[in-house]
């Protein structure tokens, strides 16, 4: 009986943290699957003009991993394609998972955004990006960043 009560309490707390309507603004189920330059890097050809793209939790970079068995590989492939504003080599660190939202692409019915911090030499303040592995979208270079030279 105690296990059942605990399970019910856990389910209520999870569902109360998640809205029934997604706030994500840039989901595109028709987005093409990105091509790989090599096994570790996506080929990205577009630059975003939207200053919120990737920097705002409602406009995350929708990377989608449903076609892989590794949920972080596509995040790494995306981040490996990026460079600082003048082509500087970047390093990145996952800070946390946050911001639950409803999705049909998760067994729980909810997904979380992953928050990454990007740094490069000569930078004044680190950059924080929101990445979403549950939904699809056109992959673009966020404003203020560039593509790594091939």
C-alpha positions in Angstrom: 0.0 0.0 0.0 2.8 2.4 0.8 4.4 1.8 -2.6 1.2 2.5 -4.4 0.7 5.8 -2.4 4.3 6.8 -3.2 3.8 6.0 -6.9 0.6 8.1 -7.0 2.3 11.0 -5.3 5.2 10.8 -7.7 2.9 10.8 -10.7 1.0 13.8 -9.4 4.2 15.7 -8.8 5.5 15.0 -12.3 2.2 15.9 -14.0 1.9 19.1 -11.9 5.3 20.3 -13.2 4.4 19.8 -16.8 1.9 21.9 -18.6 -0.6 20.1 -20.9 0.2 22.6 -23.7 3.7 22.9 -25.1 5.3 26.4 -25.1 7.9 25.4 -27.7 7.6 27.7 -30.7 10.0 26.3 -33.3 9.1 22.6 -33.7 9.0 21.3 -37.3 8.1 17.7 -37.7 8.9 18.0 -41.5 12.5 19.2 -40.8 15.0 17.1 -42.8 17.3 14.8 -40.9 20.7 16.5 -40.8 23.6 15.0 -42.8 26.8 14.1 -41.1 30.2 15.5 -42.1 31.7 12.7 -40.1 30.4 10.5 -37.4 30.9 13.3 -34.8 29.6 16.4 -36.6 26.4 17.5 -38.3 26.5 19.5 -41.6 24.7 22.8 -40.9 24.1 25.2 -43.7 21.7 27.8 -42.2 22.2 30.7 -39.8 19.3 31.7 -37.6 18.2 35.3 -37.8 16.1 34.9 -34.6 18.0 36.1 -31.5 15.9 33.7 -29.4 16.8 30.6 -31.3 18.7 28.3 -28.8 19.0 31.1 -26.2 15.4 31.0 -25.0 13.8 27.9 -23.5 10.7 28.4 -25.7 12.9 28.5 -28.8 15.3 25.6 -28.2 17.4 23.9 -30.8 15.3 20.8 -31.6 17.8 18.1 -32.3 15.7 14.9 -32.1 17.4 11.6 -31.3 14.7 9.1 -32.2 16.8 7.6 -34.9 19.7 6.8 -32.6 20.0 4.7 -29.5 22.2 7.4 -27.8 20.2 10.4 -26.6 23.2 12.7 -26.4 25.0 11.9 -29.6 23.0 14.4 -31.7 23.6 17.2 -29.2 27.3 16.5 -29.5 27.1 16.4 -33.3 25.4 19.8 -33.3 27.7 21.4 -30.9 30.8 20.0 -32.7 29.7 21.9 -35.8 29.8 25.3 -34.0 32.6 27.8 -33.4 32.8 31.2 -31.7 31.8 34.3 -33.5 35.2 34.6 -35.2 35.8 30.9 -35.8 37.2 30.3 -32.3 37.3 26.7 -31.1 34.5 26.2 -28.5 34.2 23.9 -25.5 30.9 22.9 -24.1 29.5 21.5 -20.8 26.1 20.3 -20.0 24.8 22.3 -17.0 21.5 20.7 -16.3 18.2 19.4 -17.6 15.2 21.7 -17.1 11.9 23.1 -18.3 9.6 20.1 -18.6 7.2 20.1 -21.5 4.6 17.7 -22.9 5.7 15.5 -25.9 4.4 12.4 -27.6 8.0 11.3 -28.2 8.7 10.2 -24.6 7.3 7.2 -22.8 6.6 9.5 -19.8 4.7 12.0 -22.0 7.1 14.7 -21.0 10.5 15.9 -22.1 13.2 18.1 -20.7 15.5 20.6 -22.3 19.2 20.2 -21.8 21.2 23.3 -21.0 24.7 23.7 -22.3 27.3 26.3 -21.7 29.7 27.2 -24.5 33.1 28.9 -24.0 36.0 30.0 -26.2 39.2 31.9 -25.8 38.8 35.7 -25.4 35.1 35.4 -24.5 33.8 37.7 -21.8 30.7 35.7 -20.7 29.9 32.1 -21.5 27.0 31.4 -23.8 24.0 29.2 -22.7 22.0 27.2 -25.2 18.8 25.1 -24.7 18.8 21.8 -26.7 15.8 19.6 -27.1 16.2 15.9 -28.1 12.5 15.1 -28.3 11.3 17.3 -31.1 12.5 18.0 -34.6 13.5 21.3 -36.2 15.7 22.8 -38.8 19.2 23.0 -37.4 20.8 26.4 -37.7 23.7 28.3 -36.2 22.5 30.5 -33.4 23.0 34.2 -33.7 26.5 35.2 -32.4 28.1 31.9 -33.3 29.7 30.5 -36.5 30.5 27.2 -38.1 33.7 25.4 -37.4 36.0 25.5 -40.4 36.2 22.1 -42.2 
